[in-house]
Amino acid sequence: MIMGFRPGDLVWVVSDASHIVRNEEIATKAVILQKIPESIWYRVYMSWSDKTKVTDFPAHMLRKIESADRRLGDETLG
């Protein structure tokens, strides 16, 4: 199942839709910037280690960070 995202949504970047984020401290986080028209791809601003990048991912590689996880994401992505 592919879920829709909105600009500003905080997401994990995963290798596939069934992937479970086990170590949140080192997991790659991203903010949705926009949906690429006529596709399943999203442009995101991602952060990992001490690096950042704007890039595109298909929806199945993104998992929305739930509200319980959001505090961690808000503190580490900025």
C-alpha positions in Angstrom: 0.0 0.0 0.0 1.4 3.4 -1.0 0.3 6.2 1.2 0.1 9.9 0.2 2.4 12.4 1.7 2.0 16.2 2.0 4.6 18.9 1.9 6.1 19.2 5.4 5.6 15.6 6.4 8.5 14.1 8.2 9.5 10.6 6.9 12.1 7.9 7.2 13.9 6.8 4.0 13.9 3.0 3.9 15.0 0.4 1.4 11.5 -1.0 0.9 8.0 -0.7 2.2 8.3 -3.5 4.7 11.5 -2.2 6.3 11.2 -1.4 10.0 13.3 1.5 11.4 15.3 -0.2 14.2 17.9 2.5 15.1 16.3 5.9 14.9 19.5 7.7 15.9 21.2 6.8 12.6 18.2 6.3 10.3 17.9 8.7 7.4 15.1 11.3 7.9 13.6 13.6 5.3 10.9 16.3 4.9 8.6 16.1 2.0 9.0 19.1 -0.3 6.6 18.2 -3.1 5.1 15.3 -5.1 6.5 14.9 -8.6 3.5 15.3 -10.9 2.1 12.3 -12.7 4.3 9.8 -10.7 4.8 8.0 -7.4 7.9 10.0 -6.7 8.4 12.7 -4.0 11.1 15.4 -3.7 12.5 15.4 -0.2 15.1 17.3 1.9 17.0 14.5 3.6 19.4 14.4 6.5 21.8 11.7 7.5 25.0 11.7 9.6 26.0 15.4 9.3 24.9 15.7 5.7 21.8 17.1 3.9 20.6 16.8 0.3 17.5 17.5 -1.8 16.7 14.4 -3.9 13.7 12.3 -5.2 12.4 9.0 -3.9 9.5 6.7 -4.9 6.7 6.6 -2.3 7.5 3.0 -1.3 10.9 4.1 0.0 9.3 6.6 2.4 7.6 5.9 5.7 5.8 8.7 7.6 7.2 9.3 11.1 4.4 8.9 13.5 3.7 11.5 16.2 5.4 9.5 18.9 8.6 9.4 16.8 8.3 13.0 15.7 10.1 14.6 18.6 13.3 12.7 17.6 12.9 13.8 14.0 12.2 17.4 14.9 15.4 17.6 17.0 17.7 16.0 14.5 16.5 17.4 11.2 16.9 21.1 10.8 
